[in-house]
Amino acid sequence: MMNTLKERILTIIEKNSRIDAGELAIMLGTEKPEIESALAELEEEGIICGYHTMINWDSTGVEKVTALIEVRVTPQRGKGFDDIAERIYKYPEVNTVYLMSGGYDLMVILEGKTLKDVASFVTSKLSTLDTVIGTTTHFILKKYKDHGTIMAKKEEDRREIVTP
């Protein structure tokens, strides 16, 4: 069972992983060593799994293609979906794998330099796995919001006001 301090820490760092332990201590009304100890415990327990930077690649000029791939599989007896999910997430191109409910079993998110790279991954690696019985690929054209962060800022109207 998790204590309230750890829950509050997780809530804050989920939105801003760069926040300093001293700032966290002030926000939560406690001492910095207590925050540092709680963070170390959360990391050791595998609750904090990593720290990530969210990048708006569309603003960089770097060409990247992100695809969501729905995958239908035949689960293996006694192993369920875990073995096939592991085989898929071990590919370096794959960023994310989720077990889903509904018309497909796994959602795979990956990045490539081009549409052709992604298509090649699906046809030569993913579709050839023996338990995969079908895939559907969706390409992300634009991100509006990602992990709670608004990516597509509205442009300010810069037209000059003309009055008669």
C-alpha positions as CSV (number, residue, x, y, z in Angstrom):
1,M,0.0,0.0,0.0
2,M,1.3,3.4,-0.9
3,N,1.4,6.3,1.5
4,T,-0.1,9.7,0.7
5,L,3.2,11.5,0.4
6,K,4.4,9.1,-2.4
7,E,1.1,9.4,-4.2
8,R,1.3,13.2,-4.1
9,I,4.9,13.0,-5.3
10,L,3.9,10.8,-8.2
11,T,1.1,13.1,-9.2
12,I,3.4,16.1,-9.4
13,I,6.4,14.4,-11.2
14,E,4.0,12.8,-13.7
15,K,3.5,16.3,-15.1
16,N,7.0,17.6,-14.5
17,S,9.8,15.1,-14.0
18,R,12.4,17.8,-13.9
19,I,11.1,19.3,-10.7
20,D,13.8,19.6,-8.0
21,A,13.5,17.6,-4.7
22,G,13.8,20.9,-2.8
23,E,10.8,22.4,-4.8
24,L,8.8,19.2,-4.1
25,A,9.6,19.5,-0.4
26,I,8.3,23.0,-0.3
27,M,5.2,22.2,-2.3
28,L,4.4,19.2,-0.1
29,G,5.3,20.8,3.2
30,T,8.1,18.3,4.1
31,E,11.9,18.1,4.1
32,K,14.1,17.5,1.1
33,P,15.8,14.3,2.5
34,E,12.3,12.8,3.0
35,I,11.4,13.5,-0.7
36,E,14.8,12.1,-1.9
37,S,14.2,9.0,0.2
38,A,10.7,8.5,-1.2
39,L,11.9,9.0,-4.8
40,A,14.6,6.4,-4.3
41,E,12.1,3.9,-2.8
42,L,9.7,4.5,-5.7
43,E,12.5,3.9,-8.2
44,E,13.7,0.8,-6.4
45,E,10.1,-0.6,-6.2
46,G,9.7,-0.2,-10.0
47,I,6.9,2.3,-9.6
48,I,8.9,5.1,-11.2
49,C,10.1,3.3,-14.3
50,G,12.0,6.1,-16.1
51,Y,12.0,9.8,-16.8
52,H,11.1,11.0,-20.3
53,T,11.3,14.2,-22.3
54,M,8.4,15.0,-24.6
55,I,9.5,16.6,-27.9
56,N,7.4,18.2,-30.5
57,W,9.2,16.7,-33.5
58,D,7.0,18.7,-35.9
59,S,8.7,21.9,-34.7
60,T,12.2,20.5,-35.3
61,G,12.2,19.8,-39.0
62,V,13.3,16.2,-38.3
63,E,11.3,13.8,-40.3
64,K,9.6,11.1,-38.2
65,V,6.6,9.0,-38.8
66,T,4.6,7.6,-35.9
67,A,2.2,4.7,-36.4
68,L,-0.4,3.0,-34.2
69,I,-0.7,-0.7,-35.2
70,E,-3.6,-2.8,-34.1
71,V,-2.5,-6.4,-33.8
72,R,-4.7,-9.5,-33.5
73,V,-3.0,-12.5,-32.2
74,T,-3.7,-16.1,-31.1
75,P,-2.6,-16.3,-27.4
76,Q,-0.5,-19.3,-26.5
77,R,-1.9,-21.9,-24.1
78,G,-0.7,-21.2,-20.6
79,K,1.1,-18.0,-21.6
80,G,-1.6,-15.7,-22.8
81,F,-0.5,-12.6,-24.5
82,D,2.7,-12.0,-22.5
83,D,5.1,-13.9,-24.7
84,I,4.0,-12.4,-28.0
85,A,3.9,-8.9,-26.4
86,E,7.5,-9.5,-25.3
87,R,8.6,-10.6,-28.7
88,I,7.1,-7.4,-30.2
89,Y,8.4,-4.9,-27.6
90,K,12.0,-6.2,-28.0
91,Y,12.2,-4.7,-31.5
92,P,14.1,-1.4,-31.2
93,E,11.6,0.3,-33.5
94,V,8.7,-0.3,-31.0
95,N,8.1,2.4,-28.5
96,T,5.0,1.1,-26.8
97,V,2.9,-2.1,-26.6
98,Y,-0.5,-2.3,-24.8
99,L,-2.8,-5.2,-24.2
100,M,-6.3,-4.0,-25.3
101,S,-9.9,-5.0,-25.1
102,G,-12.1,-4.9,-28.2
103,G,-11.6,-5.9,-31.8
104,Y,-7.8,-6.4,-31.6
105,D,-5.5,-7.6,-28.8
106,L,-2.4,-5.4,-28.9
107,M,-1.7,-1.8,-29.7
108,V,1.9,-1.2,-30.9
109,I,3.3,2.3,-31.3
110,L,6.4,2.8,-33.3
111,E,8.4,5.4,-35.1
112,G,10.3,5.3,-38.4
113,K,11.9,7.8,-40.7
114,T,9.4,7.2,-43.5
115,L,6.1,5.6,-44.2
116,K,8.0,2.9,-46.1
117,D,10.1,2.1,-43.0
118,V,7.0,1.6,-40.9
119,A,5.3,-0.5,-43.6
120,S,8.5,-2.6,-44.0
121,F,8.5,-3.3,-40.2
122,V,4.9,-4.4,-40.3
123,T,5.3,-6.7,-43.3
124,S,8.7,-8.1,-42.6
125,K,8.8,-8.4,-38.9
126,L,5.4,-8.0,-37.2
127,S,3.2,-9.8,-39.6
128,T,5.5,-12.8,-39.9
129,L,5.3,-13.7,-36.2
130,D,3.6,-17.1,-36.0
131,T,0.8,-16.0,-33.5
132,V,-0.1,-12.7,-35.4
133,I,-3.3,-13.2,-37.3
134,G,-3.9,-9.6,-38.5
135,T,-2.7,-6.0,-38.3
136,T,-4.1,-2.6,-39.1
137,T,-1.8,0.4,-39.3
138,H,-2.8,4.0,-38.6
139,F,-0.3,6.8,-39.2
140,I,-0.4,9.8,-36.8
141,L,-0.7,12.9,-39.0
142,K,-0.7,15.5,-36.2
143,K,-0.5,15.5,-32.4
144,Y,-2.8,17.9,-30.6
145,K,-2.3,16.7,-27.1
146,D,0.2,14.1,-25.8
147,H,0.5,12.9,-22.2
148,G,-1.6,15.8,-21.0
149,T,0.5,18.4,-22.9
150,I,-1.1,20.5,-25.6
151,M,1.2,20.2,-28.6
152,A,-0.7,22.3,-31.2
153,K,-0.7,25.8,-29.9
154,K,-3.2,28.2,-31.5
155,E,-1.6,30.8,-33.6
156,E,-2.3,34.4,-32.5
157,D,-4.2,36.5,-35.0
158,R,-1.6,39.1,-36.2
159,R,-3.8,40.9,-38.6
160,E,-3.9,44.7,-38.2
161,I,-7.3,46.0,-37.1
162,V,-8.7,48.4,-39.7
163,T,-11.6,50.7,-38.7
164,P,-13.6,52.9,-41.0
